[in-house]
Structures are given as structure tokens and as C-alpha cells.
């Protein structure tokens, strides 16, 4: 009798555990933030400020109804020759809601990890 009761209890726990849904299945995960990045397009020896480029790149998200929760500049970590006209390797990193990721990717942004790139001051 104890063995049968224990088996039914174990079966009941397993059944209830199987009914739980993960955040991605329930839709709640779509509101979790994700990070996306895009090269700011800055060239060496240019006088443009990366802060202006960060804001300009963010405008493309804003214009397409992708709400930016946070933004900062980052360095892509690549070594480069010091030549005027060569790319600087500065990225704009933007925190957005996960449900807007596909739209951001269609605008040329790529998903990144929160601390994948070293944050630098936008100058």
C-alpha cells in the first residue's frame, strides 16, 4: 500500500512539473531584455563624435518602433593599423525587449551578449 501511494505521489509530482511552461513558451520571455550591436561607421581622423553616431544609429531603431532601454559605446576589440580613413571599430550597443529582436536584426543590428564587448566612453 505504501509503495502504491508513493508511486502515485511521484507520478503526480512529475505530472505537475511537466505542466510548467518556460518563459519563452509563455511569452513572458519576449519582454526580457536583449542586447544588439551595430558598427557606428566611424573612421580614424574624422572629427565626428561617437556620441552623435550612437544617437544617430539609435534613431533608426526609434523610427522603426524599437524601444531602446539603454545604450552605450563599445570597442570591438580588433587590432587596426593607424591610418586615416580606416574604421575605428566603435560599436553602438543597445538594450531592447526580446520581442523586438527580429525587427532590429532586419535593420542590420546583431544580437550580442551584455558584456561581450568592452564598454568605452562615447567622445
C-alpha positions as CSV (number, residue, x, y, z in Angstrom):
1,X,0.0,0.0,0.0
2,X,2.8,2.4,0.9
3,X,4.6,1.6,-2.4
4,X,1.4,2.3,-4.4
5,X,0.8,5.6,-2.6
6,X,4.4,6.6,-3.1
7,X,4.2,5.8,-6.8
8,X,1.0,7.9,-7.3
9,X,2.6,10.8,-5.4
10,X,5.7,10.6,-7.5
11,X,3.6,10.4,-10.7
12,X,1.5,13.4,-9.5
13,X,4.7,15.5,-8.9
14,X,6.1,14.5,-12.3
15,X,2.8,15.4,-14.0
16,X,2.6,18.9,-12.3
17,X,6.3,19.6,-13.1
18,X,5.5,18.9,-16.8
19,X,2.8,21.5,-16.8
20,X,5.1,24.3,-16.0
21,X,6.0,26.4,-19.0
22,X,9.3,28.1,-19.7
23,X,9.3,31.9,-20.2
24,X,9.9,31.5,-23.9
25,X,6.8,29.3,-24.3
26,X,4.6,31.6,-22.2
27,X,5.5,34.8,-24.0
28,X,7.0,36.3,-20.8
29,X,10.5,35.8,-22.2
30,X,9.7,38.1,-25.0
31,X,9.7,41.1,-22.6
32,X,13.2,40.1,-21.3
33,X,15.9,42.5,-22.5
34,X,18.4,41.5,-25.1
35,X,21.5,43.4,-26.4
36,X,22.1,44.3,-30.0
37,X,25.1,46.0,-31.7
38,X,25.9,47.9,-34.8
39,X,29.1,49.4,-36.0
40,X,28.9,53.2,-35.7
41,X,30.7,53.7,-39.0
42,X,33.4,56.0,-37.6
43,X,36.7,56.4,-39.4
44,X,40.0,57.3,-38.0
45,X,41.0,61.0,-38.2
46,X,37.3,62.0,-38.6
47,X,36.0,64.8,-36.3
48,X,32.6,63.2,-35.7
49,X,31.9,62.3,-32.1
50,X,30.9,58.7,-31.4
51,X,28.1,60.1,-29.1
52,X,26.5,61.7,-32.1
53,X,26.9,58.4,-34.1
54,X,25.4,56.5,-31.2
55,X,22.3,58.7,-31.2
56,X,22.0,58.6,-35.0
57,X,22.2,54.9,-35.0
58,X,19.6,54.7,-32.2
59,X,17.3,56.9,-34.3
60,X,17.0,54.1,-36.9
61,X,15.6,51.9,-34.1
62,X,13.3,54.6,-32.8
63,X,11.9,55.3,-36.3
64,X,11.1,51.6,-36.6
65,X,9.3,51.5,-33.2
66,X,12.1,49.6,-31.5
67,X,12.3,51.0,-28.0
68,X,15.8,51.4,-26.7
69,X,16.1,50.8,-22.9
70,X,19.8,51.6,-22.6
71,X,22.7,52.4,-25.0
72,X,26.4,52.8,-24.8
73,X,29.5,52.8,-26.9
74,X,31.9,49.8,-27.1
75,X,35.1,48.8,-28.7
76,X,35.0,45.7,-31.0
77,X,38.4,44.6,-29.7
78,X,40.1,44.2,-33.1
79,X,43.6,45.4,-33.7
80,X,43.8,48.0,-36.5
81,X,46.5,49.9,-38.3
82,X,46.6,53.6,-37.5
83,X,45.6,55.1,-40.9
84,X,43.3,58.0,-41.6
85,X,40.1,56.6,-43.2
86,X,40.4,53.2,-41.6
87,X,37.5,52.1,-39.4
88,X,37.7,52.8,-35.6
89,X,35.8,49.7,-34.6
90,X,33.4,51.5,-32.3
91,X,30.1,49.9,-31.8
92,X,26.7,51.1,-30.5
93,X,25.3,48.6,-28.0
94,X,21.6,48.8,-27.4
95,X,19.3,47.1,-24.9
96,X,15.9,46.3,-26.3
97,X,13.0,44.0,-25.5
98,X,13.4,40.4,-26.9
99,X,10.2,40.6,-28.9
100,X,11.7,43.4,-30.9
101,X,14.9,41.5,-31.8
102,X,13.8,40.3,-35.2
103,X,12.9,43.9,-36.2
104,X,16.3,45.2,-35.0
105,X,18.1,42.4,-36.9
106,X,16.3,43.4,-40.1
107,X,17.8,46.8,-39.6
108,X,21.3,45.4,-39.6
109,X,21.8,45.0,-35.8
110,X,23.2,41.8,-34.5
111,X,22.4,40.1,-31.1
112,X,25.3,40.2,-28.6
113,X,25.8,39.2,-25.0
114,X,25.6,42.0,-22.4
115,X,29.3,42.1,-21.7
116,X,30.7,40.7,-25.0
117,X,32.4,44.0,-25.9
118,X,34.3,46.4,-23.7
119,X,32.3,49.5,-22.9
120,X,34.1,52.7,-23.8
121,X,33.3,56.4,-23.4
122,X,31.4,58.0,-26.2
123,X,33.6,61.0,-27.1
